[in-house]
Amino acid sequence: MAWLRRRWVLVAVVATVALGLLVWLFWPERAQDPAPRERAYQAFTACLLTDDKGLAGELARATWEGMQQASLAESFKVQYLAVAGPQTEANASAYFNSLGLQRCGVVVAVGEAPVAALAEGRSRFPTARYVVVGGSAALPGVARVDSSPVTGVGTNVRAEVAAAYAAVSGN
């Protein structure tokens, strides 16, 4: 009788191992997280200088969308900075200088104070390209995008920013 008990124990152990092996082999694979994707940026940054409304203003929002579209197409970085405090040329100049010191490849200005700061300070950063949205007077060496109609601003800004990138990168 002892041999019969040992036989059943052996059968039970073999069956348990076989069942465990089958479960392991046929267990559904866990869905793996997709591999993280890096976005390789070109060595170029397009910067937007806005008034105190930031991207909440209709014109700034349309400009930003155009800049983002150009960024997606050409793989360069975009960033924006809103002028806080008094909306004067003197105050906006500090924000403009900040973008210039960050070596923005192109600076786009939207709003009265940012456009005035760009007009006054662009000579301090001669390697950058400049675009103003709106503004009343043409500035030498500065691309101008009409602010009316607003629906066309994004497309026109995209073209100007892409042209500035192409001029710098040689594309």
N, CA, C and O of each residue as an XYZ file, in Angstrom:
684
protein
N       0.797     -1.198      0.000
C       0.000      0.000      0.000
C       0.844      1.269      0.000
O       0.404      2.302     -0.505
N       2.015      1.208      0.543
C       2.889      2.373      0.583
C       3.303      2.781     -0.825
O       3.432      3.966     -1.134
N       3.510      1.756     -1.686
C       3.905      2.076     -3.062
C       2.788      2.778     -3.796
O       3.044      3.607     -4.670
N       1.512      2.451     -3.446
C       0.368      3.095     -4.082
C       0.266      4.561     -3.669
O      -0.049      5.425     -4.488
N       0.537      4.835     -2.378
C       0.516      6.219     -1.922
C       1.629      7.025     -2.578
O       1.401      8.162     -2.991
N       2.796      6.472     -2.677
C       3.912      7.171     -3.330
C       3.597      7.431     -4.792
O       3.950      8.477     -5.337
N       2.938      6.482     -5.418
C       2.555      6.656     -6.831
C       1.583      7.820     -6.978
O       1.749      8.643     -7.877
N       0.575      7.907     -6.115
C      -0.391      9.001     -6.183
C       0.285     10.337     -5.882
O      -0.054     11.338     -6.513
N       1.195     10.385     -4.975
C       1.933     11.611     -4.665
C       2.756     12.021     -5.876
O       2.790     13.199     -6.232
N       3.419     11.060     -6.512
C       4.207     11.343     -7.708
C       3.324     11.854     -8.844
O       3.688     12.806     -9.534
N       2.170     11.229     -9.040
C       1.219     11.663    -10.074
C       0.723     13.077     -9.763
O       0.612     13.906    -10.666
N       0.429     13.351     -8.508
C      -0.057     14.676     -8.123
C       1.012     15.740     -8.363
O       0.697     16.832     -8.837
N       2.279     15.435     -8.041
C       3.365     16.388     -8.253
C       3.563     16.633     -9.743
O       3.691     17.783    -10.165
N       3.589     15.577    -10.540
C       3.763     15.716    -11.998
C       2.593     16.496    -12.595
O       2.802     17.361    -13.445
N       1.378     16.205    -12.165
C       0.207     16.911    -12.681
C       0.252     18.396    -12.318
O      -0.098     19.247    -13.136
N       0.683     18.708    -11.091
C       0.780     20.105    -10.653
C       1.828     20.848    -11.467
O       1.594     21.978    -11.896
N       2.976     20.225    -11.680
C       4.025     20.859    -12.479
C       3.558     21.047    -13.918
O       3.780     22.105    -14.506
N       2.914     20.030    -14.490
C       2.423     20.127    -15.870
C       1.365     21.218    -15.991
O       1.369     21.987    -16.953
N       0.459     21.286    -15.018
C      -0.570     22.324    -15.040
C       0.053     23.705    -14.916
O      -0.338     24.630    -15.627
N       1.023     23.850    -14.015
C       1.717     25.128    -13.870
C       2.434     25.538    -15.146
O       2.401     26.704    -15.539
N       3.079     24.577    -15.788
C       3.763     24.854    -17.053
C       2.784     25.277    -18.137
O       3.058     26.219    -18.881
N       1.650     24.598    -18.238
C       0.640     24.969    -19.239
C       0.068     26.357    -18.978
O      -0.127     27.137    -19.910
N      -0.199     26.662    -17.720
C      -0.715     27.998    -17.381
C       0.310     29.056    -17.747
O      -0.038     30.092    -18.312
N       1.568     28.801    -17.428
C       2.631     29.760    -17.745
C       2.775     29.945    -19.254
O       2.933     31.072    -19.724
N       2.721     28.856    -20.017
C       2.890     28.950    -21.475
C       1.746     29.679    -22.158
O       1.958     30.435    -23.107
N       0.531     29.451    -21.673
C      -0.627     30.015    -22.359
C      -1.202     31.256    -21.673
O      -2.265     31.739    -22.062
N      -0.517     31.769    -20.671
C      -0.981     32.983    -19.997
C      -0.912     34.144    -20.977
O       0.119     34.327    -21.624
N      -1.974     34.937    -21.112
C      -1.929     36.049    -22.067
C      -0.872     37.075    -21.653
O      -0.693     37.381    -20.474
N      -0.190     37.586    -22.659
C       0.850     38.580    -22.371
C       0.208     39.872    -21.927
O      -0.839     40.280    -22.429
N       0.854     40.493    -20.986
C       0.376     41.775    -20.486
C       0.691     42.837    -21.529
O       1.784     42.874    -22.093
N      -0.272     43.685    -21.767
C      -0.045     44.778    -22.712
C       1.050     45.674    -22.164
O       0.963     46.173    -21.042
N       2.062     45.865    -22.957
C       3.185     46.677    -22.509
C       2.950     48.124    -22.880
O       2.336     48.441    -23.899
N       3.452     48.981    -22.033
C       3.366     50.402    -22.330
C       4.166     50.674    -23.585
O       5.226     50.083    -23.792
N       3.670     51.558    -24.418
C       4.462     51.880    -25.606
C       5.791     52.511    -25.199
O       5.894     53.201    -24.185
N       6.768     52.260    -25.995
C       8.085     52.822    -25.706
C       7.999     54.341    -25.722
O       7.342     54.910    -26.594
N       8.647     55.004    -24.777
C       8.610     56.470    -24.793
C       9.237     56.998    -26.072
O      10.250     56.490    -26.552
N       8.608     58.027    -26.603
C       9.115     58.607    -27.837
C       9.742     59.947    -27.530
O       9.169     60.782    -26.830
N      10.897     60.127    -28.055
C      11.563     61.410    -27.916
C      11.300     62.215    -29.174
O      11.164     61.677    -30.273
N      11.234     63.482    -28.979
C      11.108     64.352    -30.138
C      12.433     65.079    -30.279
O      12.836     65.841    -29.399
N      13.087     64.841    -31.368
C      14.380     65.479    -31.608
C      14.124     66.860    -32.208
O      13.558     66.981    -33.295
N      14.541     67.882    -31.498
C      14.349     69.249    -31.961
C      15.601     69.744    -32.688
O      16.725     69.341    -32.389
N      15.365     70.614    -33.633
C      16.465     71.306    -34.286
C      16.985     72.379    -33.320
O      16.309     72.737    -32.356
N      18.170     72.877    -33.585
C      18.758     73.913    -32.727
C      18.208     75.276    -33.125
O      18.942     76.145    -33.595
N      16.909     75.447    -32.928
C      16.229     76.683    -33.320
C      15.015     76.830    -32.418
O      14.310     75.856    -32.153
N      14.771     78.044    -31.947
C      13.596     78.314    -31.131
C      12.883     79.547    -31.672
O      13.500     80.581    -31.927
N      11.583     79.414    -31.838
C      10.742     80.547    -32.222
C      10.031     81.031    -30.966
O       9.411     80.238    -30.257
N      10.116     82.323    -30.687
C       9.584     82.887    -29.452
C       8.481     83.895    -29.746
O       8.575     84.689    -30.682
N       7.447     83.848    -28.937
C       6.322     84.767    -29.056
C       6.303     85.680    -27.840
O       6.375     85.210    -26.705
N       6.205     86.977    -28.075
C       6.066     87.968    -27.010
C       4.670     88.562    -27.123
O       4.307     89.140    -28.148
N       3.887     88.412    -26.051
C       2.505     88.896    -26.066
C       2.301     89.952    -24.993
O       3.169     90.192    -24.153
N       1.132     90.577    -25.042
C       0.765     91.520    -23.991
C       0.346     90.739    -22.746
O       0.539     89.525    -22.680
N      -0.220     91.425    -21.769
C      -0.562     90.784    -20.496
C      -1.683     89.751    -20.589
O      -1.920     89.020    -19.628
N      -2.368     89.677    -21.713
C      -3.426     88.666    -21.890
C      -2.835     87.296    -22.214
O      -3.528     86.283    -22.121
N      -1.571     87.260    -22.589
C      -0.942     85.990    -22.947
C      -1.624     85.361    -24.147
O      -1.918     86.046    -25.127
N      -1.874     84.083    -24.078
C      -2.512     83.371    -25.191
C      -4.030     83.462    -25.157
O      -4.704     82.876    -26.005
N      -4.575     84.190    -24.189
C      -6.018     84.351    -24.116
C      -6.529     85.336    -25.166
O      -7.700     85.285    -25.542
N      -5.676     86.216    -25.633
C      -6.083     87.161    -26.675
C      -6.257     86.438    -28.013
O      -5.499     85.526    -28.343
N      -7.243     86.852    -28.759
C      -7.569     86.188    -30.019
C      -6.404     86.212    -31.004
O      -6.101     85.198    -31.633
N      -5.765     87.340    -31.137
C      -4.645     87.486    -32.072
C      -3.439     86.657    -31.617
O      -2.785     86.010    -32.435
N      -3.149     86.677    -30.328
C      -2.022     85.896    -29.792
C      -2.284     84.404    -29.945
O      -1.373     83.643    -30.270
N      -3.516     83.983    -29.714
C      -3.868     82.566    -29.846
C      -3.689     82.096    -31.290
O      -3.146     81.019    -31.533
N      -4.142     82.898    -32.235
C      -3.985     82.542    -33.650
C      -2.506     82.508    -34.039
O      -2.078     81.642    -34.803
N      -1.741     83.444    -33.517
C      -0.299     83.485    -33.786
C       0.376     82.245    -33.226
O       1.188     81.614    -33.902
N       0.041     81.897    -31.998
C       0.635     80.740    -31.342
C       0.316     79.445    -32.118
O       1.177     78.580    -32.278
N      -0.911     79.332    -32.587
C      -1.288     78.138    -33.358
C      -0.449     78.035    -34.634
O      -0.012     76.946    -35.004
N      -0.225     79.159    -35.299
C       0.624     79.150    -36.494
C       2.056     78.765    -36.170
O       2.697     78.036    -36.928
N       2.556     79.253    -35.046
C       3.921     78.912    -34.633
C       4.029     77.421    -34.294
O       5.021     76.776    -34.635
N       3.018     76.880    -33.631
C       3.036     75.461    -33.297
C       2.979     74.590    -34.551
O       3.629     73.547    -34.614
N       2.210     75.011    -35.534
C       2.143     74.255    -36.791
C       3.499     74.244    -37.482
O       3.927     73.213    -38.001
N       4.168     75.378    -37.490
C       5.511     75.438    -38.087
C       6.472     74.557    -37.302
O       7.323     73.892    -37.893
N       6.350     74.543    -35.990
C       7.211     73.718    -35.146
C       7.012     72.238    -35.445
O       7.983     71.489    -35.552
N       5.773     71.820    -35.580
C       5.501     70.412    -35.892
C       6.061     70.024    -37.251
O       6.578     68.921    -37.425
N       5.959     70.920    -38.198
C       6.439     70.618    -39.550
C       7.961     70.577    -39.622
O       8.521     69.775    -40.369
N       8.630     71.422    -38.863
C      10.087     71.554    -38.984
C      10.869     71.041    -37.770
O      12.099     70.996    -37.809
N      10.179     70.656    -36.699
C      10.807     70.108    -35.484
C      11.731     71.091    -34.769
O      12.852     70.739    -34.403
N      11.267     72.307    -34.574
C      11.999     73.241    -33.723
C      11.107     73.616    -32.550
O       9.905     73.351    -32.566
N      11.688     74.225    -31.548
C      10.962     74.566    -30.332
C      10.227     75.890    -30.492
O      10.651     76.769    -31.243
N       9.121     76.014    -29.774
C       8.411     77.284    -29.676
C       8.151     77.567    -28.200
O       7.954     76.650    -27.402
N       8.155     78.838    -27.855
C       7.856     79.259    -26.488
C       7.240     80.646    -26.543
O       7.368     81.362    -27.536
N       6.570     81.012    -25.459
C       6.011     82.361    -25.422
C       6.242     82.977    -24.061
O       6.479     82.292    -23.067
N       6.164     84.300    -24.054
C       6.349     85.077    -22.842
C       5.353     86.229    -22.884
O       5.270     86.955    -23.875
N       4.602     86.388    -21.805
C       3.624     87.467    -21.725
C       4.203     88.604    -20.879
O       4.819     88.365    -19.840
N       4.001     89.831    -21.332
C       4.479     91.014    -20.610
C       3.538     91.255    -19.434
O       2.359     91.552    -19.624
N       4.064     91.126    -18.222
C       3.272     91.377    -17.024
C       3.485     92.822    -16.583
O       4.528     93.421    -16.848
N       2.505     93.355    -15.925
C       2.626     94.727    -15.417
C       2.186     95.748    -16.441
O       1.396     95.449    -17.336
N       2.714     96.981    -16.299
C       2.293     98.058    -17.200
C       2.604     97.709    -18.659
O       3.680     97.201    -18.976
N       1.674     97.981    -19.505
C       1.830     97.672    -20.928
C       2.479     98.861    -21.633
O       1.857     99.561    -22.432
N       3.754     99.056    -21.302
C       4.526    100.138    -21.898
C       5.719     99.559    -22.644
O       6.119     98.418    -22.411
N       6.279    100.358    -23.541
C       7.458     99.914    -24.277
C       8.609     99.607    -23.329
O       9.312     98.613    -23.509
N       8.805    100.445    -22.332
C       9.912    100.259    -21.393
C       9.775     98.937    -20.632
O      10.748     98.198    -20.485
N       8.580     98.648    -20.157
C       8.363     97.395    -19.435
C       8.484     96.190    -20.371
O       9.096     95.185    -20.009
N       7.915     96.285    -21.550
C       7.975     95.179    -22.516
C       9.400     94.931    -22.999
O       9.733     93.814    -23.395
N      10.249     95.966    -22.969
C      11.636     95.805    -23.409
C      12.390     94.797    -22.558
O      13.220     94.051    -23.078
N      12.120     94.762    -21.275
C      12.783     93.779    -20.405
C      12.421     92.359    -20.840
O      13.276     91.473    -20.842
N      11.172     92.145    -21.204
C      10.725     90.829    -21.652
C      11.316     90.504    -23.031
O      11.728     89.373    -23.287
N      11.350     91.491    -23.896
C      11.958     91.306    -25.212
C      13.439     90.941    -25.070
O      13.921     90.018    -25.727
N      14.154     91.670    -24.210
C      15.575     91.386    -23.990
C      15.784     89.964    -23.470
O      16.756     89.299    -23.827
N      14.882     89.515    -22.641
C      14.955     88.154    -22.127
C      14.915     87.144    -23.265
O      15.685     86.183    -23.268
N      14.034     87.350    -24.220
C      13.953     86.448    -25.375
C      15.213     86.550    -26.233
O      15.705     85.547    -26.750
N      15.718     87.749    -26.376
C      16.952     87.927    -27.146
C      18.133     87.217    -26.507
O      18.951     86.614    -27.201
N      18.220     87.288    -25.190
C      19.312     86.622    -24.475
C      19.174     85.097    -24.501
O      20.158     84.377    -24.333
N      17.969     84.619    -24.708
C      17.747     83.174    -24.833
C      18.089     82.682    -26.237
O      17.960     81.496    -26.540
N      18.519     83.594    -27.074
C      18.931     83.285    -28.457
C      17.800     82.700    -29.298
O      17.982     81.713    -30.011
N      16.637     83.324    -29.201
C      15.529     82.914    -30.050
C      15.927     83.164    -31.504
O      16.478     84.214    -31.834
N      15.646     82.204    -32.355
C      15.965     82.354    -33.772
C      15.040     83.336    -34.459
O      15.442     84.058    -35.371
N      13.802     83.355    -34.013
C      12.822     84.322    -34.512
C      11.981     84.768    -33.324
O      11.584     83.954    -32.490
N      11.716     86.063    -33.255
C      10.851     86.620    -32.214
C       9.629     87.206    -32.908
O       9.737     88.046    -33.802
N       8.465     86.738    -32.470
C       7.192     87.224    -33.001
C       6.546     88.056    -31.902
O       6.434     87.601    -30.763
N       6.118     89.274    -32.234
C       5.497     90.155    -31.244
C       4.049     90.418    -31.608
O       3.719     90.682    -32.764
N       3.180     90.341    -30.585
C       1.748     90.597    -30.750
C       1.327     91.550    -29.646
O       1.580     91.285    -28.471
N       0.695     92.641    -30.002
C       0.236     93.617    -29.022
C       1.058     94.893    -29.116
O       2.204     94.875    -29.564
N       0.473     95.974    -28.699
C       1.092     97.291    -28.858
C       2.444     97.402    -28.156
O       3.431     97.776    -28.789
N       2.507     97.087    -26.869
C       3.769     97.209    -26.125
C       4.835     96.222    -26.624
O       5.985     96.627    -26.796
N       4.502     94.950    -26.863
C       5.514     94.038    -27.394
C       6.058     94.458    -28.761
O       7.256     94.334    -29.016
N       5.186     94.952    -29.637
C       5.638     95.402    -30.959
C       6.560     96.614    -30.809
O       7.578     96.703    -31.495
N       6.211     97.546    -29.917
C       7.067     98.717    -29.686
C       8.425     98.305    -29.119
O       9.453     98.861    -29.506
N       8.434     97.332    -28.203
C       9.696     96.853    -27.634
C      10.558     96.185    -28.698
O      11.777     96.362    -28.709
N       9.944     95.431    -29.579
C      10.684     94.795    -30.672
C      11.268     95.845    -31.599
O      12.433     95.753    -31.988
N      10.464     96.849    -31.957
C      10.937     97.901    -32.850
C      12.123     98.641    -32.250
O      13.061     99.002    -32.960
N      12.080     98.865    -30.944
C      13.151     99.609    -30.277
C      14.393     98.750    -30.040
O      15.511     99.259    -30.119
N      14.219     97.459    -29.752
C      15.348     96.654    -29.306
C      15.929     95.662    -30.289
O      16.892     94.968    -29.964
N      15.373     95.577    -31.469
C      15.831     94.535    -32.395
C      17.295     94.679    -32.795
O      17.937     93.681    -33.125
N      17.830     95.878    -32.775
C      19.229     96.066    -33.179
C      20.214     95.460    -32.163
O      21.371     95.211    -32.500
N      19.759     95.222    -30.922
C      20.635     94.606    -29.909
C      20.862     93.117    -30.166
O      21.811     92.531    -29.646
N      20.003     92.518    -30.957
C      20.092     91.085    -31.258
C      20.011     90.896    -32.772
O      18.993     90.429    -33.281
N      21.059     91.250    -33.485
C      21.010     91.287    -34.946
C      20.900     89.921    -35.628
O      20.517     89.859    -36.797
N      21.223     88.835    -34.938
C      21.158     87.530    -35.603
C      19.754     86.942    -35.627
O      19.483     86.025    -36.402
N      18.867     87.452    -34.795
C      17.496     86.942    -34.762
C      16.700     87.515    -35.931
O      17.035     88.562    -36.486
N      15.656     86.809    -36.280
C      14.680     87.291    -37.266
C      13.475     87.805    -36.480
O      13.238     87.380    -35.349
N      12.721     88.716    -37.079
C      11.621     89.341    -36.356
C      10.354     89.366    -37.191
O      10.382     89.569    -38.404
N       9.228     89.151    -36.491
C       7.903     89.201    -37.116
C       6.987     89.951    -36.165
O       6.971     89.673    -34.966
N       6.227     90.897    -36.689
C       5.201     91.564    -35.889
C       3.842     91.216    -36.469
O       3.665     91.132    -37.684
N       2.898     91.018    -35.581
C       1.523     90.757    -36.004
C       0.746     92.019    -35.706
O       0.659     92.453    -34.557
N       0.189     92.600    -36.737
C      -0.478     93.887    -36.585
C       0.565     94.983    -36.665
O       1.503     94.904    -37.458
N       0.402     95.980    -35.865
C       1.346     97.105    -35.930
C       0.984     98.005    -37.096
O       0.449     97.553    -38.108
N       1.281     99.273    -36.941
C       0.832    100.232    -37.958
C       1.900    100.557    -38.984
O       1.571    100.818    -40.141
N       3.145    100.549    -38.606
C       4.194    100.966    -39.535
C       5.073     99.785    -39.917
O       5.292     98.864    -39.131
N       5.568     99.842    -41.143
C       6.512     98.824    -41.594
C       7.879     99.125    -40.996
O       8.310    100.278    -40.968
N       8.548     98.104    -40.525
C       9.875     98.257    -39.944
C      10.879     97.565    -40.857
O      10.647     96.429    -41.270
N      11.988     98.225    -41.181
C      12.971     97.582    -42.047
C      13.536     96.311    -41.405
O      13.919     96.310    -40.235
N      13.582     95.242    -42.183
C      14.123     93.984    -41.688
C      13.195     93.200    -40.784
O      13.610     92.217    -40.170
N      11.935     93.624    -40.695
C      10.955     92.948    -39.849
C       9.777     92.535    -40.720
O       9.188     93.366    -41.412
N       9.434     91.252    -40.687
C       8.265     90.774    -41.434
C       7.009     91.210    -40.690
O       6.981     91.226    -39.459
N       5.991     91.558    -41.429
C       4.741     92.008    -40.822
C       3.599     91.139    -41.314
O       3.458     90.893    -42.512
N       2.787     90.676    -40.374
C       1.601     89.886    -40.689
C       0.382     90.729    -40.350
O       0.256     91.217    -39.227
N      -0.512     90.902    -41.308
C      -1.738     91.662    -41.054
C      -2.580     90.954    -40.005
O      -2.691     89.728    -39.992
N      -3.167     91.753    -39.129
C      -3.979     91.178    -38.059
C      -5.437     90.997    -38.459
O      -6.247     90.514    -37.668
N      -5.765     91.380    -39.673
C      -7.136     91.261    -40.126
C      -7.135     90.588    -41.493
O      -6.409     91.043    -42.378
N      -7.869     89.586    -41.700
C      -8.757     88.892    -40.769
C      -7.956     87.968    -39.853
O      -6.913     87.440    -40.239
N      -8.451     87.786    -38.658
C      -7.762     86.965    -37.666
C      -7.640     85.521    -38.151
O      -6.692     84.821    -37.792
N      -8.579     85.085    -38.950
C      -8.559     83.699    -39.418
C      -7.333     83.398    -40.275
O      -6.931     82.238    -40.373
N      -6.735     84.399    -40.891
C      -5.552     84.172    -41.716
C      -4.239     84.366    -40.994
O      -3.178     84.096    -41.559
N      -4.287     84.826    -39.761
C      -3.065     85.135    -39.019
C      -2.217     83.889    -38.811
O      -1.012     83.921    -39.059
N      -2.813     82.801    -38.364
C      -2.066     81.580    -38.079
C      -1.302     81.069    -39.290
O      -0.132     80.700    -39.189
N      -1.970     81.053    -40.428
C      -1.334     80.577    -41.658
C      -0.182     81.487    -42.066
O       0.882     81.011    -42.462
N      -0.396     82.787    -41.970
C       0.652     83.736    -42.354
C       1.832     83.706    -41.383
O       2.984     83.817    -41.803
N       1.551     83.558    -40.096
C       2.634     83.460    -39.103
C       3.413     82.170    -39.328
O       4.641     82.154    -39.253
N       2.692     81.098    -39.604
C       3.373     79.826    -39.878
C       4.353     79.993    -41.033
O       5.492     79.534    -40.954
N       3.919     80.642    -42.090
C       4.781     80.841    -43.262
C       5.996     81.704    -42.914
O       7.110     81.399    -43.340
N       5.795     82.770    -42.152
C       6.908     83.658    -41.794
C       7.916     82.964    -40.873
O       9.126     83.108    -41.048
N       7.415     82.219    -39.903
C       8.300     81.525    -38.971
C       9.055     80.406    -39.699
O      10.247     80.205    -39.469
N       8.361     79.688    -40.566
C       9.020     78.641    -41.351
C      10.081     79.237    -42.271
O      11.143     78.642    -42.459
N       9.803     80.407    -42.847
C      10.793     81.077    -43.706
C      12.008     81.513    -42.890
O      13.141     81.405    -43.361
N      11.782     82.003    -41.677
C      12.896     82.401    -40.804
C      13.742     81.184    -40.450
O      14.971     81.255    -40.441
N      13.077     80.068    -40.157
C      13.810     78.838    -39.859
C      14.613     78.381    -41.073
O      15.780     78.011    -40.946
N      13.997     78.406    -42.231
C      14.677     77.973    -43.451
C      15.901     78.851    -43.738
O      16.942     78.351    -44.165
N      15.770     80.160    -43.503
C      16.877     81.072    -43.754
C      18.061     80.785    -42.823
O      19.220     80.874    -43.228
N      17.749     80.444    -41.582
C      18.803     80.165    -40.599
C      19.413     78.783    -40.824
O      20.630     78.615    -40.749
N      18.560     77.797    -41.098
C      19.043     76.420    -41.202
C      19.559     76.064    -42.593
O      20.231     75.048    -42.765
N      19.251     76.887    -43.574
C      19.687     76.606    -44.936
C      18.808     75.608    -45.664
O      19.204     75.073    -46.700
N      17.608     75.349    -45.131
C      16.666     74.405    -45.784
C      15.857     75.082    -46.856
O      15.025     74.442    -47.499
